[in-house]
C-alpha cells in the first residue's frame, strides 16, 4: 500500500513539475491534461491516443482544404461571369500562381519548401522536426493555386500539413525521434485518407514513401489516424467532392491482355511525365528572372494551355468521372475542338494532346510558384491514357473492351510509375471505386508500370539528387546510418604535427613525450606535406648511427589518400577499404592540415547509432 501511494505521489510531482515548466500562459488546459496522460499512460496507450488526436486534426485539415478549393471552384464557375469563356481560362490560372507567389513572399517570407521531398528531408536531416508554419501554409497556398485552376493536386499539400501536425504534436509532448517520426507519418496518413476517403491507401503511402528506411514495429497509431481521417472525410464532405467512382465492369480474365498492354503504356507515359517535369524544373530555375516574374511567366503558359485544352484546368477529377460516365463530348465542349466535327479521331487526337500537355501544365504550375503535388495529375493522366487506350482498341475492332475498368486501372498505373508507389496506387483505386474484384488488373498494371519506372531509374527522379547526397533515407539501411554521421565528429583535431624541416632528433623527442602513433609533416604555413607512422620512425629511433642532421622531410612519405572535410563518412569508408589503412589525414580545400580521421572511430560511431535506432 505504501509503495502504491509513493508511486502516485511521484507521478503527482512529475505532473506538477511539467505544469510549472509550461505555465498557464504557455499551456492550454487540454495540453495540461495530455501532459498528465503522457505520465499516466503506457507508451503504447499514449501513442494510440496520439494517433487518434493527430488523425482527427490532420483529417479535419484535409476536409478544410478540399472544401476551400470546392468553394472557390463553385464561386468562379457560377458567380463570376465572362462574356467570353476564353477570358475565364486566361484570368484564373494566371491569378492563382501569381497570388500564391505573392503570399509566399509577403506572408511566409519567401519560405516555400513544398512537396513530399521536403518531409523526407526533415525525417532524415532534422530529426522529424517540421516547422509549425507548415500546419497552415500549405493549405493557404494550395487552396489559392488549385482553387483558381492550377493544374496540380491537393494531396501532397494535405500530406505535408498532416505531417507537420504530427511532428509538432510530438514536439509539444517531448516524444522521442522514433515516436515523432511515427506521428509525423500518422498525420500524413490521415491527410491522404481524408483526401481520398481511403484509409488503407493512406497507410500504404506512409510505408512506401514516408517511412522508407525507417524500421517500425508500432503501426496501430497509423491505422487509427487513417480511420479518423477517412471518417471525417466521409461525414463532412459532400458526395460530389469525394474521390468516388461507382461505374465499372466485372473483372473477366479474358481481358488480361488489355491490362498487360496498358501496364506498358502507362509505365512509358509515367517516365515521360517525370522527364518533362525535370526538364521544366531546370528550365524555370535557369531563368534569370525574379520569383514574381517567373510566376507571371508560368501563369501565362498555364493559362494558354487551359484555353486550348480546358481539361487541364484544376485537378481534373471531373474529367475522369466523365470518362467513366460516358460523357466524353462534354469534355470538348469548351475547347476549340468544338468547331470541328466531333468523331472518334477528333476525340483521340484531343486526348493525346491533353496527355502530352498535362505534364507541362503540372510542371509549370508547381515550379513557377504554385503549390500542389503530382497525385491528382498522375491520376488524371492515367485515367485519360486508359480511356484513350480503350478508344483506340474499339476503333480497330475490339468492341468488348472494358472501358471503365481501363480508366480506373490506368489511373493506378500512371500513379505507380510517377510516384514509385504501386501499393498506394492499387489500394487507392480499389477503395475509391469499391472495386476490390479489380485487384488482379490493378496489380498487373501497377506493377508493370512500376517495374518500367524502376528500369529507367531505381529511385524516383524527384528524389534522386537528395538520395545521392544522403539527405533522405532509402531502403539501404546501412547507408542511411552512415549518411546520418557527420565527418567533423570523427576528426582528431589534436593530432600531432611536426615541421618538415625539423630534425629527426626533434621528432624522437616528440614521439617520446607524445601519445600518438601517427604524425603529420607540415610546412610553416600549416600545409600538409606528408605523414609519418611509428613504423616509419622505428628504424631510425633505435639506430645509434642515425645522422642528427637528417630532417623529417627525408623520411616522411605521401599519404595513401587525403580526406576533405566535405567528404561523407560513406565515401571515407570506401577510401579506407581501397587503401587498406586505418588512419588518413584531413585537409581543407587549401591543403591546410586539420587532423587525422580513423576508420575505427567511424565504425564505433556507426555501431552506437545502430544501437540507438534499434532501441
Secondary structure as UniProt FT lines:
FT   HELIX           2..22
FT   TURN            24..26
FT   HELIX           29..40
FT   HELIX           43..74
FT   HELIX           75..79
FT   HELIX           85..106
FT   TURN            109..110
FT   HELIX           116..125
FT   TURN            127..128
FT   TURN            132..133
FT   HELIX           134..147
FT   TURN            148..149
FT   HELIX           155..172
FT   TURN            173..174
FT   HELIX           177..196
FT   HELIX           199..205
FT   HELIX           206..210
FT   TURN            211..213
FT   HELIX           220..236
FT   TURN            239..241
FT   HELIX           253..255
FT   HELIX           256..286
FT   HELIX           291..308
FT   HELIX           310..312
FT   HELIX           317..325
FT   HELIX           328..332
FT   TURN            333..334
FT   HELIX           336..339
FT   HELIX           344..367
FT   TURN            368..369
FT   HELIX           374..395
FT   TURN            396..397
FT   HELIX           403..419
FT   HELIX           422..432
FT   TURN            433..434
FT   HELIX           436..438
FT   HELIX           439..456
FT   HELIX           461..468
FT   TURN            469..470
FT   HELIX           477..484
FT   HELIX           487..490
FT   STRAND          491..492
FT   TURN            493..494
FT   STRAND          496..499
FT   TURN            500..501
FT   HELIX           504..513
FT   STRAND          518..522
FT   TURN            524..525
FT   STRAND          527..533
FT   HELIX           534..541
FT   TURN            544..545
FT   TURN            548..549
FT   HELIX           552..555
FT   STRAND          562..564
FT   TURN            565..566
FT   HELIX           569..579
FT   STRAND          583..587
FT   TURN            589..590
FT   STRAND          592..598
FT   HELIX           599..614
//
